[in-house]
Structure formats: structure tokens, C-alpha cells
Amino acid sequence: MAQYTPPLRDMQFVLHELFNVVDELKAMPAHAEIDADTINAVLEEGGKFASQVTAPLNQIGDEQGCKLDPATHEVATPKGFKEAYQQYIEGGWPALAADPAYGGQGLPIVVNQCLYEMLNSANQAWTMYPGLSHGAYEALHAHGTPEQKKTYLPRLVSGQWTGTMCLTEAHCGTDLGLLRTKAEPQADGTYRITGNKIFISAGEHDMAENIVHLVLARLPDAPQGSKGISLFIVPKFLVTPEGRIGARNGVYCGGLEHKMGIHGNATAQIVLEGAIGTLVGEPNKGLQAMFVMMNAARLGVGMQSLGLTEVAYQNATAYAKDRIQMRSLSGAKATDKPADPIIVHPDVRKMLLTARAYAEGGRAFAIWTALQIDKELSSSDEDERKDGADLVALATPIVKAFLTDNAWIATSHCMQVFGGHGYIREWGMEQFVRDARINMIYEGTNTIQSLDLLGRKVLADNGAKLKKFGKLVRDFVEEEGVDEAMQEFVNPLADLGEKVTKLTTEIGMKAFQNADEVGAAAVDYLRVCGHLVFAYFWARMAKVALAKAASGDPFYKAKLATARFYFAKLLPETASLIRTARAGAKPMMDVEESLF
């Protein structure tokens, strides 16, 4: 069975040495009392919960899956899931970054993000239950009425109730403008909702006493398309005015999807038969309200893949140091053994270092993004809030798509390190690969994220958001350009920054003539931007590591080695990506449909 050790040392490096988050947070009134000891203590305890409570359930959840009782429509989660969730509640973990006005602890988002990385490394399927609840909390916190907040938020914050997002339907996929679920107004101000939803993660389970479904549906006079969608709260059990559990609502699980991975999470087909719901926000503006939860989910999926990248790397490294196979090409290294450990072989090291570079680069990017969310929500400076919001908007599709693509690469590499044993269930590696694959699909496929980045976040505002990140890169390059020791990191970073600017302009000009040019270039473009982000953070990490290399701490030596590997072996991918992005739409769109 796979093992997991929380990467606390690297988290502390990123939080305190790279970003000096305490100083950043202290400038925000809501976090003025925060200190490094508190952050470290919280993450240490969170790491214990992840590694000791949920990690041992990961393989069990994969093997047992969830079971639906067709007579009662109730779903039983795998052995130990319910008990682990109760421990999670008792530890106060659901409340970590929630509003104190509703029972939350009010800690920064950046701390919660680190917790979720560890939970996802330990057990992605289990973590999806509380993860979706936090997204539902955020949507209702932003758009709920005072009565809705009073009723639902304290129970979501405590973990007493969980939440879901009921978006798509069998004929919709990502195109939510096609949804057909109906909401009929009632005399008492509620709505009767009827329809069918699919792919609802954590849609039914036995871990909490109530499930709060956030459901997209159409009012009778709604416009067609996405402009006619409204958002409703539809609880599994109706809630009395005093906030107590009432009668069973007309919403139930009609089936469970039989999936490639994340077997421990109940991916439900949800049936609504005149279910009673209440409107969230304004009529026909439900998609805007739901985007709060959708964006939180997209960042959460990035955390899922970051977690899988880290745990796969840890297990593959341990195996490579222990497994002996053949001799090193440059001569025997373990002369006391009949063969050398496979970590002596260059390609094994390449696979391991790829996973490590993507894990540590992804961690820096994810923590930085969470810090921008804290600035957006809590800064006392209006300009800083605006900049934070713009940078988060730009980063969100990159976090979702680049980190999940990288996890697919990394987990596949790490399984390969095990050779034939990687294919065998008992080692746990093939589960990481299966679980990682869905992350590239749900919460908007990675192509959708790429279109969002290039079309909405870059071209739609003439590159204003991209220029804000570009300024961070240019300022760093100007500051460090005179340092000879930093040239190996600064020069390729500066070069890529210039190429991204030129590529963006070129695609924008083509798009004026033919919108398909955006679709043809978007996936390659996002990956180029992902490498720009990683190059920036790897250069910054290298700067810190160089400054502390004289300490003799092997941590900094390893950090520098990984930075050099990233710039030498992974960043050059951008050359081919830029070339294929420039190739445009013609090679695809000129092929007649009959030729497929």
C-alpha cells in the first residue's frame, strides 16, 4: 500500500521563505494577529490527520467503492469514511478558513489551501466530500439571503451538513445553456424543481445528516441559453424555520456512475421530482452566482492533482532507492549488491525529477494564488484587492489545467518507475494514475480552461490581466539580471516572457479574422503560460536557495538541483508548443468532415 508523508518542510519554505506570508497577511485587518507558529502548528496537525486518518482509507475506498440501495436511494460510503469525517468535524477542520460570523475560525485561505493539498495526497475521493461543502459555503456566503445564510452557513461551516453543485445534465456536458431542469414558483415563495442531473460528486452519502444541493434550473419565463439559468438551494431534508431537519425532500440518487477512478466518492445521478427549493440571488442570474463555487472547485481540482503528484513522487522515489536492477552504465555503484538501485539510471531520475519539479512548482503557484485570494477578500487597499482579483482570474484556468496535465504526466512517470509492479494494485500507483485522469475532465475540461484563459482572461481585456503578471516577471528579471549566479534562471525566464507577449499578439490578430484561431491555439497557449508561471516561481525559489546554500542544509541543495532540472529539461517544451500554436487552425479545419 502507498505511504504518505506531509511535505511540511517544503510548505514552510514556500510560505515563509519564498512569500513571507505572515508579513503579507498581517497587513490585512482580518489576519493581523496571524503568526508563523500558528500556521505551522495548524499544518502539522492537518498533516497528521491526512497521513494517519484518511490515507489508510485510500486503497480501501478504491476497492470497496460506494454502494446504492435502490429501494431507499441511500448510499453507503466505504468502510471508515464516515468515522474519518466525524473526526474531521471534531477537529474543527471544516471551519478553518470560514467566516467567524458563522462559526468559522477565520484563518487565511492560504492555510486552507495547504491543508487541502495534504488531504488530496492522502485520499482524493474522501476529500471531495468536505471540499464540495466548502465551495457551497462560499457560494452562499457571497449570494445567499440573510435567512439562507443564517440557516445553512453555520451547519456547512461546522461540517454537520455537506454541499454539492448540481450543474450538468446528460445532454449538456459543459454547455449549461442547454439544461432543462424546471423551477415552478409556489405561492409561499419557494419553487418546485423537476429534472435530472448527472456527474454529481458527493451527491448522496451517509457521512452527514443533510446534503445541501445547489441546483441550476430554469424558471417558466426564462430566456433561452445561459442567460436563463437560476440557482436554487435544494436540501435533501427540508429545514424547519428553527434550522432543524424536517421531512424528506423530493431529491434522491437514481444511480451511481461506475468510474475509472475516485471510487470512494459517490458520483451520483440526481433525480428531482417536485423538490422544494429556494432561489439564490436574482432570477436568471444563477450562473454568475454558481461561478463562485465553480471557480473554487477549479482551484480545488488543481489541489487534487498537486496532491497526487506529491504522493506519487514520494512512493516512486522510495521504490527507486530500494529496487535493484542491472548495473549503472558508468560502472557499478552498489558493489556489495548483485545489481544497482534503479535510481542510478538517468531516465529513472528524469521521471522522478519531473514529478518533483511539477509538485514543488505547483505548490509555489497554488500557495501564491491562495495568497492573492486572501488579498482580494481581506486587503484594506482597494487597488490591492483589484489586483488580487485580476491575478486570481488569470491564474484559475492555469491552476486547473496545467496542474492536472502535469499530474497525469507525473503519476504516469511514477507508475513507470515501478515497472511491472506499478501496474499491480497492491502498490497503489495505478490508483494515482486512474484518480488523476478525471481531474483533466471535470469542472470544465482542460480545453475549456484553455479557451477561458486565452479568450476571456487575455484577449477580452487586451491582455490587461496578463500584463499584471508580466510586470511581476519583468520586475524580477530587472532586479536579478545583474546577479551572475542567477543568469541560468533569469535569462530563459526573460526570453519566455517576451515570447508569450509576441505569441499573444499574433493569436489576437489572427482571431480578428477567424475565431477558430483561438480554439486551435488555446491548449498550447495555456501550457506555455503555465511554464511561464512555473519558470517565474522556480527562478524565485532558486534565488532563495542560492542565498542559503552556504548553510549546508541539503534542502537548499535539492531545491537548486530541481530548479536546474526544470529549466534544462522541462521548460524547453515551450519551443514546440509555441510552434504548434502558431500553426493555426488550418491543419484541422481544412479537413472535410467526411474524411474523419
C-alpha positions in Angstrom: 0.0 0.0 0.0 1.2 3.5 -0.8 2.6 5.7 2.0 2.4 9.4 2.5 4.5 11.9 4.5 3.2 15.5 4.6 5.7 17.8 2.9 5.7 20.3 5.7 9.3 21.4 5.2 8.6 22.5 1.6 5.3 24.1 2.6 7.2 26.1 5.2 9.8 27.1 2.7 7.2 28.4 0.3 5.1 30.1 2.9 7.8 31.7 5.0 11.0 31.9 2.9 9.6 32.4 -0.6 6.5 34.5 0.0 6.9 35.8 3.6 3.1 35.2 4.0 3.0 36.4 7.7 4.1 39.9 6.7 1.6 39.9 3.8 -1.2 38.7 6.0 -0.5 41.0 8.9 -1.2 43.9 6.6 -4.8 42.6 6.3 -7.1 43.6 9.2 -8.7 40.2 9.3 -5.4 38.4 9.7 -3.4 41.0 11.7 -2.9 38.5 14.6 -1.5 35.7 12.5 2.0 34.3 13.1 4.2 31.6 11.7 4.0 29.4 14.7 0.2 29.2 14.4 0.4 28.4 10.6 3.0 25.7 11.2 1.1 24.2 14.1 -2.2 24.0 12.1 -0.5 22.4 9.1 1.4 19.9 11.3 -1.9 18.8 12.9 -3.6 18.8 9.4 -0.8 16.6 8.1 -1.2 14.1 10.9 -4.9 13.9 10.2 -4.3 13.3 6.5 -1.5 10.8 6.9 -2.9 8.9 9.9 -6.6 9.0 9.4 -7.6 9.4 5.7 -4.5 8.0 3.9 -5.1 4.4 5.3 -8.6 4.6 3.8 -7.5 5.4 0.2 -7.0 1.9 -1.1 -10.0 0.7 0.9 -12.2 3.3 -0.7 -10.9 2.4 -4.2 -11.5 -1.3 -3.7 -14.9 -1.1 -2.0 -16.4 2.0 -3.7 -19.9 3.3 -2.8 -23.0 1.2 -2.7 -26.5 2.4 -3.6 -29.6 0.8 -2.1 -32.1 1.1 -5.0 -35.1 0.7 -2.6 -34.2 3.6 -0.3 -31.9 5.6 -2.6 -29.4 5.8 0.2 -25.6 5.5 -0.5 -23.1 3.8 1.8 -19.6 5.1 1.6 -16.6 2.8 2.0 -15.6 1.4 5.4 -14.1 4.1 7.7 -15.1 7.1 5.6 -18.0 8.1 7.9 -15.9 7.8 11.0 -13.0 9.7 9.5 -15.4 12.5 8.6 -16.7 12.6 12.2 -13.0 13.0 13.3 -12.7 15.8 10.7 -15.7 17.6 12.2 -14.5 17.1 15.8 -11.1 18.6 14.9 -12.8 21.8 13.6 -11.2 21.4 10.1 -14.3 22.4 8.0 -14.3 25.8 9.8 -10.6 26.6 9.3 -10.9 29.4 6.8 -14.6 30.2 7.2 -16.2 33.4 8.4 -16.3 33.7 12.3 -19.7 35.2 12.0 -21.0 31.7 11.1 -18.8 29.7 13.4 -15.6 29.7 11.3 -12.0 30.1 12.6 -11.2 32.9 10.1 -7.8 31.6 9.1 -6.4 32.7 5.7 -7.3 30.8 2.5 -3.6 30.2 2.0 -3.5 27.9 5.1 -6.7 26.1 4.0 -5.1 25.5 0.6 -2.1 23.8 2.2 -4.4 21.6 4.2 -6.3 20.5 1.1 -3.1 19.6 -0.7 -2.3 17.2 2.1 -5.8 15.8 2.2 -5.8 15.2 -1.5 -2.4 13.4 -1.4 -3.8 11.2 1.3 -7.2 10.4 -0.2 -8.7 12.4 -3.1 -12.0 10.6 -3.1 -12.7 11.2 0.6 -11.5 14.8 0.4 -14.1 15.6 -2.2 -16.9 15.4 0.4 -15.7 18.3 2.6 -14.2 20.1 -0.4 -17.5 20.5 -2.2 -19.1 21.6 1.0 -16.6 24.5 1.3 -17.5 25.5 -2.3 -21.2 25.6 -1.4 -20.4 27.7 1.7 -18.5 30.2 -0.5 -21.4 30.5 -3.0 -24.0 31.0 -0.3 -21.7 33.4 1.7 -21.5 35.6 -1.5 -25.0 35.3 -2.8 -27.4 33.9 -0.2 -30.1 35.9 1.5 -29.7 36.7 5.3 -32.2 33.9 6.0 -30.3 31.4 3.9 -27.0 32.3 5.4 -28.4 32.0 8.9 -30.0 28.6 8.1 -27.2 26.9 6.1 -23.9 28.5 6.7 -23.3 27.5 10.3 -24.1 23.9 9.5 -21.9 23.9 6.4 -19.1 25.6 8.4 -19.3 23.0 11.2 -19.4 20.1 8.7 -22.8 19.0 10.2 -24.2 19.3 6.7 -22.4 18.8 3.4 -22.9 20.5 0.0 -23.0 19.7 -3.7 -23.1 21.5 -7.0 -25.8 20.1 -9.4 -25.0 21.6 -12.7 -25.0 19.4 -15.8 -27.4 17.0 -17.4 -27.0 14.1 -19.8 -27.4 16.2 -22.9 -25.4 19.2 -21.6 -21.9 18.5 -20.8 -20.2 21.8 -20.3 -22.8 23.7 -22.3 -25.1 24.6 -19.3 -27.2 26.8 -21.5 -28.9 23.6 -22.8 -30.1 22.5 -19.3 -33.8 21.6 -19.0 -34.4 21.3 -15.2 -37.5 23.4 -14.4 -38.4 25.5 -11.4 -42.0 26.3 -10.8 -42.8 29.2 -8.4 -45.1 28.4 -5.5 -47.4 30.7 -3.5 -45.2 30.6 -0.4 -42.1 31.9 -2.3 -40.5 28.5 -2.7 -40.1 26.6 -6.0 -40.9 23.1 -7.2 -37.9 21.8 -9.1 -38.1 18.9 -11.5 -35.3 17.4 -13.6 -32.3 15.1 -13.8 -28.7 15.9 -13.0 -25.6 13.7 -13.7 -22.0 13.5 -12.5 -22.8 15.0 -9.1 -19.8 14.4 -6.9 -20.7 13.6 -3.3 -24.3 13.7 -4.4 -25.5 11.2 -1.9 -23.8 9.6 1.1 -24.1 8.6 4.8 -21.4 10.9 6.2 -23.6 13.8 7.3 -27.2 14.3 8.4 -28.2 16.6 5.5 -26.9 17.4 2.0 -27.4 20.9 0.6 -27.7 20.7 -3.2 -27.1 23.9 -5.1 -29.1 23.3 -8.3 -29.3 25.2 -11.6 -32.7 25.3 -13.2 -35.0 27.4 -15.4 -37.9 29.5 -14.4 -41.1 29.2 -16.7 -40.4 32.6 -18.4 -36.6 32.2 -18.5 -34.7 33.3 -21.7 -33.0 30.6 -23.7 -29.3 29.8 -23.1 -27.1 30.6 -20.2 -28.9 33.9 -19.6 -32.0 32.0 -18.4 -30.4 29.9 -15.6 -31.3 30.4 -11.9 -29.7 28.9 -8.8 -31.6 27.2 -6.0 -30.9 25.6 -2.6 -32.5 22.1 -2.6 -31.7 20.3 0.7 -32.0 16.5 0.9 -34.1 17.0 4.0 -36.3 20.1 4.3 -35.3 22.5 7.1 -37.6 23.9 9.6 -37.7 27.7 10.4 -35.7 26.8 13.6 -33.0 25.2 11.4 -33.9 21.6 12.3 -34.1 18.6 10.0 -37.7 18.2 8.6 -39.3 16.0 6.0 -37.5 14.2 3.2 -37.4 16.4 0.1 -38.1 15.2 -3.5 -34.5 14.9 -4.4 -32.7 11.5 -4.5 -30.0 9.4 -6.1 -31.2 7.5 -9.1 -27.9 5.8 -9.8 -24.1 5.8 -9.2 -21.6 6.2 -12.0 -19.2 3.2 -12.4 -15.9 5.1 -12.9 -12.3 4.7 -13.8 -11.1 6.2 -10.5 -12.1 8.1 -7.3 -14.3 5.1 -6.5 -14.6 6.2 -2.9 -16.6 9.3 -3.9 -20.3 8.9 -4.8 -20.7 10.3 -8.3 -24.5 10.4 -8.4 -27.3 10.7 -10.9 -29.6 13.1 -9.0 -33.4 13.0 -9.7 -35.6 16.0 -8.7 -39.3 15.3 -8.6 -41.1 18.5 -7.5 -38.3 19.1 -4.9 -38.8 22.2 -2.8 -36.1 24.8 -3.3 -35.4 28.5 -2.6 -33.9 31.0 -5.0 -30.3 32.1 -4.5 -29.5 35.6 -5.9 -31.5 37.1 -8.7 -33.7 35.2 -11.2 -31.9 34.2 -14.4 -28.5 35.1 -12.9 -27.8 31.8 -11.3 -24.7 31.0 -13.4 -22.9 34.1 -12.1 -23.7 33.0 -8.5 -22.6 29.5 -9.2 -19.3 30.6 -10.7 -18.2 31.4 -7.1 -18.5 27.7 -6.4 -17.2 26.6 -9.9 -14.1 28.7 -9.6 -13.5 27.4 -6.1 -13.9 23.9 -7.5 -11.5 24.6 -10.3 -8.8 25.6 -7.8 -9.7 22.6 -5.7 -9.2 20.3 -8.7 -5.7 21.8 -9.1 -5.1 20.9 -5.4 -6.3 17.3 -6.1 -3.7 16.9 -8.8 -0.9 18.6 -6.8 -1.6 16.2 -4.0 -1.5 13.2 -6.3 1.8 14.4 -7.9 3.4 14.7 -4.5 2.3 11.3 -3.1 3.2 9.6 -6.4 6.7 11.2 -6.3 7.2 10.1 -2.7 6.4 6.5 -3.3 8.3 6.2 -6.6 11.4 7.8 -5.0 11.3 5.3 -2.1 11.0 2.4 -4.5 13.7 3.6 -6.8 16.2 3.8 -3.9 15.3 0.2 -2.8 14.7 -1.7 -6.0 17.9 -3.2 -7.6 18.0 -3.8 -11.4 21.0 -4.0 -13.7 24.2 -2.0 -13.3 24.8 1.7 -13.9 26.1 2.4 -17.4 29.0 4.2 -15.9 30.1 1.4 -13.7 28.7 -0.5 -10.6 27.6 1.8 -7.8 26.4 -0.7 -5.2 29.3 -3.1 -5.4 28.1 -5.1 -2.3 24.8 -6.0 -4.2 24.1 -8.1 -7.3 22.7 -5.0 -9.0 22.4 -1.3 -8.5 19.3 0.5 -7.2 17.4 1.8 -10.2 17.8 5.4 -9.1 21.3 5.3 -10.6 19.7 5.2 -14.1 19.4 8.5 -15.9 15.8 8.0 -17.2 14.5 6.9 -13.8 16.0 10.1 -12.4 14.4 12.1 -15.2 11.0 10.7 -14.3 11.4 11.3 -10.6 12.7 14.9 -11.1 9.8 15.6 -13.5 7.4 14.7 -10.8 9.3 16.6 -8.1 9.6 19.8 -10.3 5.9 19.7 -11.0 5.0 19.1 -7.4 7.2 21.8 -5.9 6.5 24.3 -8.7 2.8 23.6 -8.4 2.9 24.1 -4.7 4.5 27.5 -5.1 2.0 28.5 -7.7 -1.0 27.2 -5.7 0.1 29.0 -2.5 0.7 32.2 -4.3 -2.8 32.0 -5.9 -4.3 31.4 -2.5 -2.5 34.4 -1.2 -3.9 36.5 -4.0 -7.4 35.3 -2.9 -6.7 36.5 0.6 -5.7 39.9 -0.7 -8.8 40.0 -2.9 -11.0 39.2 0.1 -9.2 40.9 3.0 -6.8 43.7 1.9 -7.7 47.2 3.2 -6.2 48.6 0.0 -8.8 48.8 -2.9 -6.1 48.6 -5.6 -4.5 45.5 -4.0 -8.0 43.9 -3.8 -8.5 44.6 -7.5 -5.0 43.3 -8.5 -5.6 40.2 -6.4 -8.9 39.6 -8.1 -7.4 40.0 -11.6 -4.5 37.7 -10.8 -6.7 35.0 -9.4 -9.0 35.2 -12.5 -5.9 34.8 -14.7 -4.4 32.0 -12.6 -7.6 29.9 -12.1 -7.7 28.2 -15.5 -3.9 27.7 -15.4 -4.1 26.1 -11.9 -6.8 23.8 -13.0 -5.4 22.8 -16.4 -1.6 23.0 -16.1 -1.5 21.2 -12.7 -3.8 18.5 -13.8 -2.0 17.9 -17.0 1.3 17.8 -15.1 -0.2 15.3 -12.6 -1.2 13.0 -15.4 2.4 13.1 -16.7 3.9 12.8 -13.2 1.7 9.9 -11.9 2.3 8.0 -15.2 6.1 8.5 -14.8 6.0 7.4 -11.2 4.0 4.3 -12.0 6.6 3.6 -14.8 9.4 3.7 -12.2 7.8 0.7 -10.5 8.0 -1.3 -13.8 5.6 -4.2 -13.8 4.8 -3.6 -10.1 3.4 -0.2 -11.0 0.6 -2.0 -12.8 -0.3 -4.1 -9.7 -3.0 -2.7 -7.4 -1.2 -3.6 -4.1 1.5 -0.9 -4.6 -1.1 1.9 -5.0 0.5 3.6 -8.0 -2.1 2.6 -10.7 -4.8 4.2 -8.5 -3.0 7.5 -8.5 -3.0 7.4 -12.3 -6.7 6.5 -12.5 -7.6 9.1 -10.0 -5.5 11.8 -11.7 -7.1 11.3 -15.1 -10.5 12.6 -14.2 -9.0 15.9 -12.9 -8.3 16.9 -16.6 -12.0 16.4 -17.4 -14.4 17.6 -14.7 -15.0 21.2 -13.6 -14.6 22.2 -17.2 -12.3 20.2 -19.4 -8.8 21.5 -19.8 -9.7 22.6 -23.3 -12.5 24.7 -21.8 -9.9 26.2 -19.3 -7.6 27.0 -22.2 -10.4 28.8 -24.1 -11.3 30.7 -20.9 -7.6 31.8 -20.4 -7.0 32.9 -23.9 -10.4 34.1 -24.9 -11.8 35.6 -21.7 -8.9 36.3 -19.5 -6.3 37.5 -22.0 -7.8 38.7 -25.3 -11.1 40.0 -23.9 -9.3 42.7 -21.9 -6.5 43.3 -24.4 -4.1 41.5 -22.1 -4.6 43.7 -19.0 -4.6 40.8 -16.5 -1.7 39.1 -18.3 0.3 42.3 -18.2 -0.1 42.4 -14.4 1.6 39.1 -14.1 4.1 40.1 -16.8 5.1 43.1 -14.6 6.0 40.7 -11.8 8.2 38.8 -14.2 9.8 41.9 -15.6 10.5 43.4 -12.2 12.1 40.2 -11.0 14.2 40.0 -14.2 15.4 43.6 -13.8 16.3 43.0 -10.1 18.2 39.8 -10.6 19.6 40.4 -14.1 22.8 41.8 -12.6 23.5 38.7 -10.5 25.8 36.3 -12.3 24.7 33.4 -10.2 21.0 33.9 -11.3 21.7 34.1 -15.1 20.8 30.4 -15.7 17.3 31.1 -14.3 16.7 34.7 -15.3 17.7 34.6 -18.9 15.3 31.8 -20.0 12.5 33.4 -17.9 13.0 36.8 -19.6 13.2 35.1 -23.0 9.9 33.2 -22.5 8.2 36.3 -21.2 9.0 38.1 -24.4 7.8 35.1 -26.5 4.5 35.0 -24.7 3.9 38.6 -25.4 4.6 38.1 -29.1 2.5 34.9 -29.3 -0.4 36.6 -27.6 -0.4 39.5 -30.1 -0.1 37.2 -33.0 -3.0 35.0 -32.0 -5.1 38.1 -31.2 -4.5 39.4 -34.7 -5.4 36.1 -36.3 -8.5 35.9 -34.2 -9.9 39.1 -35.6 -10.0 37.3 -39.0 -11.1 33.9 -37.8 -12.3 33.0 -34.3 -11.3 29.3 -34.8 -7.7 30.5 -34.4 -8.3 30.9 -30.7 -9.6 27.3 -30.4 -6.7 26.0 -32.4 -4.0 27.7 -30.3 -5.6 27.7 -26.8 -4.4 24.4 -25.4 -0.8 25.0 -26.4 -1.1 28.6 -25.3 -2.2 27.7 -21.8 0.7 25.2 -21.4 3.1 27.9 -22.5 1.7 30.3 -19.9 1.8 27.5 -17.3 5.6 27.2 -17.9 6.0 31.0 -17.7 4.4 30.9 -14.3 6.5 27.9 -13.2 9.7 29.5 -14.5 9.0 32.6 -12.5 8.4 30.7 -9.3 11.3 28.3 -9.9 13.6 31.3 -10.5 12.4 32.9 -7.3 12.9 29.6 -5.4 16.4 29.3 -6.9 17.2 32.8 -5.6 16.3 31.9 -2.0 18.1 28.6 -2.3 21.3 30.2 -3.6 21.3 32.7 -0.7 21.1 29.9 1.8 23.3 27.3 0.0 26.2 28.1 2.3 24.3 26.8 5.3 25.0 23.3 4.2 21.3 22.3 4.5 20.7 19.6 1.9 17.2 21.0 1.4 18.5 24.0 -0.4 20.9 21.9 -2.4 18.0 19.8 -3.6 15.9 22.8 -4.4 18.7 24.2 -6.6 19.1 20.9 -8.3 15.4 20.6 -9.1 15.4 24.2 -10.4 18.2 23.4 -12.7 16.5 20.3 -13.9 13.3 22.2 -14.6 15.0 24.9 -16.7 17.1 22.3 -18.6 14.6 19.5 -19.2 11.0 20.8 -18.8 10.9 24.4 -19.8 12.2 23.7 -23.4 8.9 22.1 -24.1 7.7 25.7 -24.8 9.6 25.9 -28.1 7.5 23.2 -29.7 4.3 24.4 -28.0 4.8 27.9 -29.5 5.5 26.4 -32.9 2.3 24.3 -32.9 0.2 27.3 -31.5 1.4 29.4 -34.5 0.5 26.6 -36.9 -3.1 27.8 -36.5 -6.5 26.3 -37.3 -5.9 25.4 -41.0 -4.4 21.9 -40.5 -7.5 20.9 -38.5 -10.3 22.9 -40.0 -9.4 22.3 -43.7 -10.1 18.6 -43.2 -13.5 17.8 -44.5 -15.8 16.0 -42.0 -16.3 13.1 -44.4 -12.6 12.4 -44.1 -12.8 11.6 -40.4 
